């Protein structure tokens, strides 16, 4: 089944790489490229609404998070995937709160980017990025010390078997923020799952 996918990035090399990645994943998709927000709006207004928009956060015309929220309202049926070099938790949380369906850091591997795109298109809320400034991982104690106080709170509640929604209620934060904290702490602890993180916490 064919679908329209717009890849919007003002850097031609990254745009080409993303187009090639999506083409390998979805060979029957109709791929279109945009180098500015004006191009995105023009393409989106032609024919049926695009199935997916893969959009660089630092994009000409996308002047603020509010503009992103406005774009979300203009394309209510389009899967909106944000890609960026940004690795600041607060910014990523704002992006998700503005209505993005997923966030992918440009520093993750092409394989991870591809897997994240497919998961987001299937309806999963995915936040995939590599936090900067991580210290070398020298063992469980040093790994746990690298976690922020909020990440330690989240990990403690994970170890108690609580779901993201339950953690969000207990810490009075959004489920999106919990998901981002979980992704970050898994990366810091160098473990693939919540269960493995809980085992490290419990064994400390």
Secondary structure, 3 states (H helix, E strand, C coil): CCCEEEEECCCHHHHHHHHHHHHHHCCCCEEEEECCHHHHHHHHHCCCCCCEEEEECCCCCCCCHHHHHHHHHHCCCCEEEEEECCCCHHHHHHHHHCCCCEEEECCCCHHHHHHHHHHHHCCCCEEECCCCCCCCCCCHHHHHHHCCHHHHHHHHHHHCCCCHHHHHHHHCCCHHHHHHHHHHHHHHHCCCCHHHHHHHHHCC
